Amino acid sequence: MKNKLFIKVFSIVMLGMSCFTIFSVPTKKVLGIENRGTTQVQDLNLDTWMDTSFQDSLEKSFADHFIYREEWLTAYYTMNTKLSESMNFINPVLGNERVKIEIFEKINRITIDQTRFLVPQASPFAYYIKMNMLANVETINKLSSKINVPIFLYIIPQSKDTSLIYSEFNIAPYKQFIKANLKIPYDFFEVYTLNGYLKTYSRTDHHWTYQGAYQGYKDIAMNVFNEEPVAITKNLCFPKFEFYGSFSRSVAGAIKVDFDPVCTYTYDYQPKSININDEFVESYGGLKDYQNDLDLLYDKYLNHYSQMFKGANIKLEIDSGFMDKPNVLLLGNSFTSPIRYPLSYHASHLYYYSLEYILQAEPNFDLLAFIKEKEIDQVIMVYQLDALRQKTLSQQIETLLK
Amino acid sequence: MVFSSLTFVFIFFPVFFFLYYALRDTKSRNQLIIVFSLLFYAWGEPVYVVIMIISTINDYAFSILIDNVRDKNARMAKLYLVLSIIVNLGLLSFFKYSDFLIMNLNSLLHLKITMLNLPLPIGISFYTFQTMSYTLDVYRKQVKVQKNFNALLAYVTLFPQLIAGPIVRYSTVEDELLNRIIDVDLVAKGLRRFIIGLSKKIIIANQVAILANAAFAMKDGTLNWSFAILGIIAYALQIFYDFSGYSDMAIGMGHMMGFHFLENFNAPYRSTSITDFWRRWHISLGTWFRDYLYFPLGGSRGSKYRTIMNLALVWFLTGLWHGAAWNFIIFGMYYFVILVIEKSGGLSLISKLPRVLRHSYALVLILVGWVIFRSESIAQIGSYLSACVGLGASSLNIIPAKLTYTLPFMGLGILLILPSPKFIQTLNRKLLWIGDLAILMIFLMSTLYLVNQSFNPFIYFRF
């Protein structure tokens, strides 16, 4: 290629990519494959320049908007998958699937729930896990004795705890442990044993599906309130939205899996008011207003985990308008997202707090004072089994009790 | 800002060269270089950009003073030279070595001096050596004093070589600073070199780095011999492709601006001895120490003892130049010992060996040198080398399964180090368009890796 031609071709390629990227900057707001919003460029002033936050944000924003970003990423992971497969002969002692998963973990610097995709293995109930669980259970017992309000714990084994073949065997030691040590009423999410694996757990994510969550909500309604669940009016699905669960997102399209539909239930119940992070959601008015405009509904109230009110780390107050019902404090994380709305049907006021939120946003939060002030009658804790296996929960509750 | 980022490649680079070619005279182009170079540097170092300007003013002023008095008062000229060097080395030492000194004083004398914890200004080791070479050359009358401050500032701040070399001496670009010719052939040559350098860094160095980092991050006793050896080879490839890739990008962009920087690498892993290796590796640093330290000390012209002492000082400082830590000093002294042995007759013995054995000899010593260089403590040097000879862990796996995907990049890295067969060289000459097409493909591939660097999924697994 002659030099002039080479320079011209290169300039067209480079300038083309630059210009397309720059012109796309204002339009792109969400990076679906990475489950995050695009980086916003900080205002340029002396402070942001000197601490380099302007420079960092500009670089990130440019990269986020880079032309065909998701296609580049998919190509990268596809290429690395092929490369890794071609190199499997190096380590013949491992199976291909395991090798593949380990590679993805390395590339993405995250841990993938392998047991869903590989031959089910019994989760070891190791000594340190026992110690963590003991700390968690004892802290919950302590919390119960301090607040003098009934607490109910709902435990959700995740799909990795519940292999298709040995689910009962896997979960049994945890059940025994909880039974022996926990001094408050509790229940386990049992639907996984009823051949409902694919319906109650996402194929591509570690959360339960909207159907699984509804089963869990039913359990809680029966156990805690001794009431029938609120009636479902509709089963809304959003075919336009692809569900990129934790697994598929982490491999950025390199492995093709069947996605779960993005769906939710709507209920025959409309609360009086909703506050999210102390902001009154004036236009809420129930889901009814949005049922004819699914995009708006999706945009305003749901994310692709069928989680109501978007994120997990929030505080929420739902006033059902049923004055004669108890005031309920719900503590949990993203697993509570699809059940907060129907649960509020059984309460006068439902207050939801994530412990993460309290520690980050309201470090001076006084739980005992809050319970007294809001006249809480019932505390419900909803956590996945994994949260009980880790130290964090007891540490968070201890901080709260101080 | 780093070359291997989307912002540099797709914003800074095209905007700079668009404006550069739009300007016609060298003076305006120099001013553009200064503006963009300061922006390039201040992008990541908004505070320490001042240090670089101070360093330039220091050498600008002292070189003029030296030039004014050199013929009339040699002692005064020498004094100015010493003062200039004190300022340069003072800045370098203060930022780079003060904490190392404090740490060792505290440890030796049981003191409790508080560490300064100063961040190291990017590229200070490179631009300090550049500005020092200018003043030294003015003192030695090897270059004319530069009275145009902008021209000198353009030389010091010249962004292609500012933060990671090569150490471009003033004499190399003296004429081109004020009068340089840019033609299509030179621009195309520079562009090709830039893309090749970018791909060396992005596609090979960054990928093999994953393997090297994993090997060196293993805890004592957990590293098996095969992974240890692969890790050290990976590191040897990483440091070569990283550094030479950066030099290629600098030289390529230099060409595109009309400069001719000297080569910094010459196939170092094809060396047949350590003496040969240091003539091929980081040439600009080796020749700097040779011309500004070793020769002025007397080189090998004095007694054998004096030569050894000169070599010891040069290699001690070479090690220290690489970083303020004991492993770098050991790295320098390790090569000092080998080079003394080679100079004392070892080289003539080695030259009698078959070529393959000479290569093997050099490569083994170079790899050991990289273990010293890469290790974070003296204990790690010992444990890593022990693992290499089978005194580490035993494992069925040659390397962890999740790292196997880096092996093709290692293979590619090794392949590209080997001399290319003659038919490929002939083909490349005859069918240049195939090579250019390959370079364009490599550029797209580099973009693929650059985009992936910014892949940042929101990890919400804990919730």
Contacts between the chains, C-beta under 8 A, distances in Angstrom:
chain1	res1	chain2	res2	distance
A	1	B	432	6.1
A	1	B	433	4.0
A	1	B	436	3.8
A	1	B	437	7.1
A	3	B	184	5.0
A	3	B	185	5.4
A	3	B	187	7.6
A	3	B	188	3.6
A	3	B	189	7.9
A	4	B	184	5.6
A	4	B	188	7.7
A	6	B	188	5.3
A	6	B	191	7.2
A	6	B	192	7.5
A	6	B	436	5.0
A	6	B	439	8.0
A	7	B	184	6.8
A	7	B	187	6.2
A	7	B	188	5.5
A	7	B	191	6.4
A	9	B	440	6.6
A	10	B	191	6.1
A	10	B	195	7.8
A	10	B	440	6.7
A	10	B	443	7.2
A	11	B	14	7.7
A	13	B	440	6.9
A	13	B	443	7.2
A	13	B	444	7.7
A	14	B	9	7.5
A	14	B	10	6.6
A	14	B	13	7.6
A	14	B	14	5.7
A	14	B	443	8.0
A	15	B	14	5.8
A	17	B	10	6.0
A	17	B	447	7.3
A	18	B	10	4.4
A	18	B	11	6.4
A	18	B	14	5.8
A	21	B	10	6.7
A	33	B	457	7.7
A	34	B	455	6.9
A	34	B	456	6.3
A	34	B	457	4.4
A	34	B	458	6.3
A	35	B	457	6.2
A	35	B	458	4.6
A	35	B	460	7.3
A	36	B	456	7.3
A	36	B	457	7.2
A	36	B	458	4.1
A	49	B	46	5.8
A	50	B	46	5.0
A	50	B	47	6.9
A	52	B	43	7.7
A	52	B	44	6.6
A	52	B	46	6.5
A	55	B	1	7.8
A	55	B	43	5.2
A	55	B	44	7.1
A	58	B	7	7.0
A	59	B	5	6.4
A	59	B	6	7.4
A	59	B	7	4.6
A	60	B	454	6.9
A	60	B	456	8.0
A	62	B	6	5.9
A	62	B	7	5.4
A	62	B	10	7.4
A	62	B	11	6.8
A	63	B	6	5.0
A	63	B	7	7.7
A	63	B	451	7.0
A	63	B	453	7.8
A	63	B	454	3.5
A	64	B	454	7.2
A	66	B	6	6.0
A	66	B	10	7.8
A	66	B	451	5.6
A	66	B	454	7.6
A	69	B	451	6.1
A	72	B	447	7.1
A	72	B	448	5.5
A	72	B	451	4.0
A	72	B	452	7.2
A	73	B	451	6.4
A	73	B	452	6.3
A	73	B	455	5.7
A	75	B	448	6.0
A	76	B	448	5.4
A	76	B	449	7.2
A	76	B	451	7.2
A	76	B	452	4.5
A	76	B	455	7.8
A	79	B	448	7.7
A	80	B	405	5.2
A	83	B	405	4.6
A	83	B	408	5.4
A	84	B	404	5.7
A	84	B	405	3.9
A	86	B	408	7.4
A	87	B	404	3.9
A	87	B	405	6.2
A	87	B	407	5.2
A	87	B	408	6.9
A	88	B	404	6.9
A	90	B	398	5.6
A	90	B	399	6.8
A	90	B	404	5.1
A	90	B	407	6.6
A	91	B	397	4.8
A	91	B	398	6.4
A	91	B	399	7.3
A	91	B	401	4.9
A	91	B	404	6.5
A	93	B	396	4.9
A	93	B	397	6.4
A	94	B	397	7.4
A	94	B	401	4.9
A	98	B	401	6.9
A	99	B	401	4.5
A	99	B	402	7.6
A	99	B	404	6.9
A	102	B	400	7.4
A	102	B	401	4.8
A	102	B	402	3.5
A	103	B	401	7.3
A	103	B	402	5.0
A	103	B	404	7.1
A	103	B	405	5.4
A	105	B	402	6.0
A	106	B	210	7.4
A	106	B	402	3.9
A	106	B	403	6.5
A	107	B	405	7.9
A	108	B	455	7.9
A	108	B	457	6.7
A	110	B	457	7.5
A	110	B	459	5.4
A	110	B	461	6.8
A	111	B	461	7.1
A	206	B	461	6.8
A	246	B	460	7.5
A	246	B	461	6.5
A	249	B	457	5.7
A	250	B	457	6.4
A	252	B	455	7.0
A	252	B	457	8.0
A	312	B	460	7.9
A	312	B	463	4.9
A	313	B	463	7.3
A	333	B	463	4.6
A	334	B	460	7.1
A	334	B	463	4.4
A	354	B	463	7.9
A	356	B	463	7.3
A	392	B	462	7.4
